[in-house]
Amino acid sequence: MLQMIRRGRAGAVLGLLVVAGLAEAVAASADTWRLHARHTLGGPGGWDLLSVDAAARRVYITHGENLVVANVDDGKVLGEIGGLQRAHGVALAPSIGRGFVSSGGDGRVVAFDLKSLAPAGEVKAGQNPDAMLYEPVTGQIYAFNGRSKDATVIDPQTLAVKATFALPGKPELAVADGHGNVFVNLEDKNAIAAIDAHTNAITATWPLDGCEEPSGLAIDAVHARLFSVCSNKIMVVLDAVSGKRVASVVIGEEPDGAAFDPATGNVFSPNSDGTMTVVHEDDPTHFRVAATVATPPRSRTIALDEKSHRVVLPVAEFGALPQPSPQNPHPRPPIKADTFGFVVFGTH
């Protein structure tokens, strides 16, 4: 990340400005983003969302009909959760030793043990459960159901459904602020819904003006900033208390994830066009593009490794794009066999 050292006060002597300029150049060079590793996991099918357990050094990636678990440092496959239908999202609850993955094709959420990866039960959710979230204050698991436009709230220990409530639009990714509030992007409404996790009531719906199809969502919980990434190359920054728009930043095309690193102030947008936009939070009102990093095409979901401050993106190699047809007007290129895996980007 090309972090800039803040300049001194107005009126500083020319010599100090020169020194500051040299310091900026050194910092920019030291913080250049690069590819650190590429690990091939193999297996058929596409992927969706992922999560990194930084303490356990594991990455969990939904892949076709499975959840694949690998060592984030060396790429060694540690196990799989199978028997899913269109695996989508994964949520980790290390405090109770359980993980949860959504099976969109049959409307299930499958629980598993984080150490052994053994199945621990399953829950019937809504239609096409997609993004998953662990809310730490109430200890609840949320499954956001795309087709039925609602959310299923699960007790992670008993696996009882505590609530099912309607959302004011089709949900995409969600975040928690650590104070009992949950926020979720509404893809078809170009908006964000705020949820009180104590009551599971919608407390606000905030428009994302100028944003089309918001998908990835990240949060700076300390400064109450929400970062929605949109398919039309815009990141919208909202105040998480008032819903007021703070800023917008130009990013790459069609992202499907976002991440925020509180230790560095970096916000990440992984884009379908073969780039990752790194946005730096200079302060809670000023945001700028610090780097545009070349990534493999279509690597547009992301997870942060909070220990190394590196980011992890799923990856594969693709064949030629098929010609559009009446049956498939928007074709996708086929994934080449056994090329699926993940890449790791960082500055050190």
C-alpha positions as CSV (number, residue, x, y, z in Angstrom):
1,M,0.0,0.0,0.0
2,L,1.3,3.4,-1.0
3,Q,0.9,5.1,2.3
4,M,1.9,8.8,2.4
5,I,3.5,10.5,5.4
6,R,1.4,13.5,6.4
7,R,3.0,16.8,5.5
8,G,4.0,19.3,8.2
9,R,2.1,22.4,9.0
10,A,1.7,25.2,6.5
11,G,4.7,27.5,6.6
12,A,7.3,24.8,7.1
13,V,10.7,25.7,5.6
14,L,11.6,24.4,2.1
15,G,14.2,22.0,3.5
16,L,11.6,20.2,5.7
17,L,9.4,19.9,2.7
18,V,12.2,18.2,0.7
19,V,12.8,15.8,3.6
20,A,9.1,15.0,3.9
21,G,9.0,14.4,0.1
22,L,11.9,11.9,0.4
23,A,10.2,10.2,3.3
24,E,7.1,9.8,1.2
25,A,9.0,8.2,-1.6
26,V,10.7,5.8,0.8
27,A,7.3,4.9,2.4
28,A,5.7,4.4,-1.0
29,S,8.5,2.0,-2.1
30,A,8.4,0.1,1.2
31,D,4.6,-0.4,1.0
32,T,4.3,-1.7,-2.6
33,W,1.8,-4.5,-2.7
34,R,2.9,-7.8,-4.3
35,L,2.0,-11.4,-4.7
36,H,3.4,-13.5,-1.9
37,A,2.1,-16.9,-2.6
38,R,-0.2,-18.9,-4.9
39,H,-1.5,-22.2,-3.7
40,T,-3.4,-24.7,-5.9
41,L,-6.1,-26.7,-4.1
42,G,-7.7,-28.4,-7.1
43,G,-11.2,-29.8,-7.5
44,P,-14.1,-28.9,-9.8
45,G,-16.5,-25.9,-9.6
46,G,-16.4,-22.3,-8.8
47,W,-16.2,-20.5,-5.5
48,D,-17.9,-17.8,-3.5
49,L,-17.0,-16.4,-0.1
50,L,-14.1,-17.2,2.3
51,S,-12.9,-16.4,5.8
52,V,-9.5,-16.5,7.5
53,D,-8.9,-17.7,11.1
54,A,-5.7,-15.8,11.7
55,A,-5.0,-17.4,15.1
56,A,-5.4,-21.0,13.8
57,R,-3.7,-20.1,10.5
58,R,-6.6,-21.5,8.5
59,V,-8.5,-20.3,5.4
60,Y,-12.1,-21.5,4.8
61,I,-13.2,-21.2,1.1
62,T,-16.6,-22.2,-0.2
63,H,-15.9,-24.2,-3.4
64,G,-18.7,-25.8,-5.5
65,E,-20.4,-28.3,-3.2
66,N,-17.8,-28.1,-0.5
67,L,-16.2,-25.9,2.1
68,V,-12.4,-26.4,1.7
69,V,-10.1,-25.7,4.7
70,A,-6.4,-25.1,4.1
71,N,-3.4,-23.8,5.9
72,V,-3.2,-20.1,5.0
73,D,0.6,-20.2,5.1
74,D,1.6,-23.2,3.0
75,G,-1.7,-24.0,1.2
76,K,-1.9,-27.6,2.6
77,V,-5.5,-28.9,2.5
78,L,-6.6,-29.8,6.0
79,G,-10.1,-31.1,5.2
80,E,-13.5,-30.4,3.6
81,I,-17.1,-30.0,4.6
82,G,-18.9,-31.9,1.9
83,G,-22.5,-32.6,0.9
84,L,-23.4,-29.0,0.2
85,Q,-25.4,-27.6,-2.7
86,R,-23.9,-24.4,-4.0
87,A,-21.9,-23.4,-1.0
88,H,-21.8,-19.7,-0.4
89,G,-20.8,-18.1,2.9
90,V,-18.9,-19.1,6.0
91,A,-19.0,-17.7,9.5
92,L,-16.6,-18.6,12.3
93,A,-17.3,-18.5,16.0
94,P,-13.9,-19.4,17.6
95,S,-15.2,-18.7,21.1
96,I,-17.4,-21.8,21.0
97,G,-15.3,-23.8,18.5
98,R,-17.8,-23.9,15.7
99,G,-18.1,-22.8,12.1
100,F,-21.1,-22.4,9.9
101,V,-21.5,-22.7,6.1
102,S,-24.5,-21.9,3.9
103,S,-25.8,-24.5,1.4
104,G,-27.8,-22.3,-1.0
105,G,-29.3,-25.0,-3.2
106,D,-31.2,-26.7,-0.5
107,G,-31.6,-23.9,2.0
108,R,-29.5,-25.3,4.8
109,V,-26.8,-24.0,7.2
110,V,-24.3,-26.7,8.2
111,A,-22.5,-26.4,11.5
112,F,-19.0,-28.0,12.0
113,D,-16.3,-28.3,14.7
114,L,-13.5,-25.9,14.0
115,K,-10.8,-28.3,15.3
116,S,-11.9,-31.6,13.8
117,L,-14.0,-30.2,11.0
118,A,-16.6,-32.9,11.9
119,P,-20.2,-31.9,11.2
120,A,-22.1,-30.7,14.2
121,G,-25.7,-30.5,12.9
122,E,-27.6,-28.4,10.4
123,V,-30.4,-25.8,10.4
124,K,-33.1,-25.1,7.8
125,A,-32.8,-21.5,6.7
126,G,-34.7,-19.5,4.1
127,Q,-34.4,-19.7,0.3
128,N,-30.8,-19.6,-1.0
129,P,-28.9,-18.7,2.2
130,D,-25.8,-16.8,1.1
131,A,-23.7,-14.6,3.3
132,M,-23.1,-15.7,6.9
133,L,-22.2,-13.6,10.0
134,Y,-21.3,-14.2,13.6
135,E,-22.5,-11.4,15.8
136,P,-20.3,-11.4,18.9
137,V,-22.4,-9.3,21.4
138,T,-25.5,-11.5,21.2
139,G,-23.5,-14.6,20.1
140,Q,-25.9,-15.2,17.2
141,I,-25.3,-16.6,13.7
142,Y,-27.1,-14.8,10.8
143,A,-27.8,-16.5,7.5
144,F,-28.9,-13.9,4.9
145,N,-31.2,-15.6,2.4
146,G,-31.0,-14.1,-1.1
147,R,-34.1,-15.5,-2.7
148,S,-36.5,-15.1,0.1
149,K,-35.1,-11.7,1.1
150,D,-34.9,-12.5,4.8
151,A,-32.5,-13.5,7.5
152,T,-32.4,-16.6,9.7
153,V,-31.0,-16.1,13.2
154,I,-29.4,-19.2,14.8
155,D,-28.3,-20.1,18.3
156,P,-24.8,-21.4,17.5
157,Q,-24.8,-23.9,20.4
158,T,-28.3,-25.4,20.3
159,L,-28.8,-24.8,16.5
160,A,-32.3,-23.5,17.3
161,V,-33.7,-20.9,15.0
162,K,-34.2,-17.9,17.2
163,A,-35.9,-15.7,14.6
164,T,-36.6,-15.2,10.9
165,F,-37.3,-11.7,9.8
166,A,-37.9,-10.0,6.5
167,L,-35.4,-7.6,4.9
168,P,-36.3,-4.6,2.7
169,G,-34.4,-6.0,-0.2
170,K,-32.1,-8.8,-1.5
171,P,-29.2,-9.2,1.0
172,E,-25.6,-9.5,0.1
173,L,-22.6,-9.3,2.5
174,A,-23.0,-8.1,6.1
175,V,-20.9,-6.9,9.0
176,A,-21.2,-6.3,12.8
177,D,-19.9,-3.3,14.7
178,G,-19.2,-5.1,17.9
179,H,-21.9,-3.1,19.7
180,G,-24.9,-5.2,18.9
181,N,-25.6,-3.7,15.4
182,V,-25.6,-5.6,12.1
183,F,-25.4,-4.0,8.6
184,V,-26.2,-5.7,5.3
185,N,-26.1,-4.5,1.7
186,L,-29.3,-4.7,-0.2
187,E,-28.3,-5.5,-3.8
188,D,-31.6,-4.8,-5.5
189,K,-32.3,-1.6,-3.6
190,N,-28.9,0.1,-3.7
191,A,-29.1,0.5,0.0
192,I,-27.9,-0.7,3.4
193,A,-30.2,-2.0,6.2
194,A,-29.2,-1.6,9.8
195,I,-30.4,-4.3,12.3
196,D,-30.5,-4.3,16.1
197,A,-29.1,-7.7,17.0
198,H,-30.9,-7.7,20.4
199,T,-34.3,-7.4,18.9
200,N,-33.6,-8.5,15.3
201,A,-35.5,-5.4,14.1
202,I,-34.6,-3.2,11.1
203,T,-33.7,0.2,12.6
204,A,-32.9,2.0,9.4
205,T,-32.5,1.7,5.6
206,W,-29.9,4.0,4.1
207,P,-29.7,4.7,0.4
208,L,-26.4,4.3,-1.4
209,D,-26.8,7.0,-4.0
210,G,-24.8,6.5,-7.2
211,C,-24.1,2.9,-6.2
212,E,-25.3,0.0,-8.4
213,E,-25.7,-3.5,-6.9
214,P,-23.7,-3.2,-3.7
215,S,-22.1,-6.5,-2.7
216,G,-19.0,-6.4,-0.5
217,L,-19.3,-4.6,2.8
218,A,-16.6,-3.8,5.4
219,I,-16.6,-1.7,8.6
220,D,-14.2,0.4,10.6
221,A,-15.9,-0.2,13.9
222,V,-13.7,2.3,15.8
223,H,-14.7,5.2,13.6
224,A,-18.2,3.9,12.6
225,R,-17.5,3.8,8.9
226,L,-19.2,1.4,6.5
227,F,-17.6,0.6,3.1
228,S,-19.9,-0.7,0.4
229,V,-18.4,-1.7,-2.9
230,C,-20.6,-1.4,-6.0
231,S,-20.5,-3.0,-9.4
232,N,-20.2,0.4,-11.2
233,K,-16.7,1.1,-9.9
234,I,-17.7,3.0,-6.7
235,M,-17.0,2.5,-3.0
236,V,-19.5,4.4,-0.9
237,V,-18.5,5.3,2.7
238,L,-21.3,5.8,5.2
239,D,-21.4,6.9,8.8
240,A,-22.6,3.7,10.6
241,V,-24.5,5.8,13.2
242,S,-26.4,8.3,11.1
243,G,-26.2,6.7,7.7
244,K,-24.9,9.9,6.3
245,R,-22.7,9.7,3.3
246,V,-19.0,10.5,4.1
247,A,-17.2,9.9,0.8
248,S,-17.1,7.9,-2.4
249,V,-14.0,6.5,-4.0
250,V,-13.4,5.1,-7.5
251,I,-12.5,1.4,-7.5
252,G,-12.4,-1.4,-10.1
253,E,-15.2,-3.2,-11.8
254,E,-17.7,-5.6,-10.3
255,P,-16.3,-6.4,-6.8
256,D,-17.9,-9.1,-4.7
257,G,-16.2,-8.6,-1.4
258,A,-14.5,-6.0,0.8
259,A,-12.2,-6.0,3.8
260,F,-10.9,-3.4,6.3
261,D,-7.6,-3.7,8.3
262,P,-7.9,-1.6,11.4
263,A,-4.2,-1.8,12.1
264,T,-3.2,-0.1,8.8
265,G,-6.4,1.8,7.9
266,N,-6.6,0.0,4.5
267,V,-9.9,-0.9,2.8
268,F,-9.7,-3.5,0.1
269,S,-12.0,-4.0,-3.0
270,P,-11.2,-7.1,-5.0
271,N,-12.5,-6.5,-8.5
272,S,-13.6,-8.8,-11.4
273,D,-11.4,-6.9,-13.9
274,G,-8.1,-8.3,-12.5
275,T,-7.4,-5.5,-10.0
276,M,-7.6,-5.0,-6.3
277,T,-8.2,-1.4,-5.1
278,V,-6.5,-0.5,-1.9
279,V,-8.1,2.6,-0.3
280,H,-6.5,4.3,2.7
281,E,-8.4,6.0,5.5
282,D,-6.2,9.0,6.2
283,D,-8.8,10.0,8.9
284,P,-12.5,9.3,9.3
285,T,-13.5,11.9,6.6
286,H,-10.7,11.5,4.1
287,F,-10.2,8.4,1.9
288,R,-7.9,7.9,-1.1
289,V,-6.8,5.2,-3.5
290,A,-3.4,4.2,-2.3
291,A,-2.7,1.4,-4.7
292,T,-4.3,-0.5,-7.6
293,V,-2.9,-4.0,-7.5
294,A,-2.9,-6.4,-10.4
295,T,-4.6,-9.7,-9.4
296,P,-5.8,-12.8,-11.3
297,P,-9.1,-12.0,-13.2
298,R,-12.4,-12.8,-11.5
299,S,-10.7,-13.0,-8.0
300,R,-13.4,-10.8,-6.6
301,T,-14.0,-12.1,-3.1
302,I,-11.5,-11.5,-0.2
303,A,-10.6,-12.2,3.4
304,L,-8.1,-10.4,5.6
305,D,-5.4,-12.2,7.6
306,E,-5.3,-10.0,10.7
307,K,-2.1,-11.5,11.9
308,S,0.1,-10.9,8.8
309,H,-2.0,-8.0,7.5
310,R,-2.1,-9.7,4.1
311,V,-5.2,-10.5,2.1
312,V,-6.4,-13.8,0.6
313,L,-8.3,-14.1,-2.7
314,P,-9.6,-17.3,-4.4
315,V,-8.2,-17.9,-7.9
316,A,-8.5,-20.2,-10.9
317,E,-7.5,-20.4,-14.5
318,F,-10.2,-19.9,-17.2
319,G,-10.9,-21.1,-20.7
320,A,-12.2,-19.1,-23.6
321,L,-15.4,-17.1,-23.1
322,P,-18.4,-18.9,-24.9
323,Q,-20.5,-17.0,-27.3
324,P,-23.7,-15.6,-25.9
325,S,-26.9,-17.5,-26.8
326,P,-30.6,-17.0,-26.1
327,Q,-30.4,-19.6,-23.4
328,N,-27.2,-18.1,-21.9
329,P,-27.0,-14.4,-22.8
330,H,-24.3,-13.7,-20.3
331,P,-21.9,-16.7,-20.4
332,R,-19.0,-17.1,-18.1
333,P,-15.7,-18.7,-19.1
334,P,-15.2,-22.2,-17.9
335,I,-12.8,-23.0,-15.1
336,K,-9.9,-25.1,-16.1
337,A,-9.7,-28.4,-14.2
338,D,-7.8,-28.5,-10.9
339,T,-6.6,-24.9,-11.1
340,F,-8.7,-23.6,-8.2
341,G,-6.8,-22.3,-5.2
342,F,-5.9,-19.0,-3.5
343,V,-3.4,-16.2,-3.7
344,V,-1.9,-14.1,-0.9
345,F,-1.0,-10.4,-1.4
346,G,0.8,-8.1,1.0
347,T,3.4,-5.4,1.4
348,H,6.0,-7.5,3.3
